[in-house]
Amino acid sequence: MIVRLIIQDTDAGLRATLYTRNDPGEAESKSSEAFLVKTKAEARKMASDLARHHGLKTYRVLDKTLN
């Protein structure tokens, strides 16, 4: 299982998109959820909680913001 977080700037604030995907070689399963967050720390906490829920110790972050 892979958990990936993408953080983007929008007019309404920061958009955090969480993607989950099965490991390569397993049956294709992909899902995503998008949230508006106030801070990058809040987005990282959500990704961390999701990764822990799936029994993972790490997750990937792609920060597409200007700061």
C-alpha positions, 0 to 999 in steps of 0.5 A: 500500500502506498499513501501519497499527499499532494499539497496545492494552493487554491483560491480558497486555501490549501488543498490536500489530496490523499491518494492510496494505491496498492503496491505494484504487482497487486490488483489495481486499487486506487482512491483519492480524497481531497480536503481544504486545510489551513496549514501544511502541518494539518495536511501532513497529519492527515496523511500520517494518520491515514498511513498509520491506519493502513499499518505503514510507517511512511508516506510520500509528500508532493508539495506544489505550493510556492512557499 
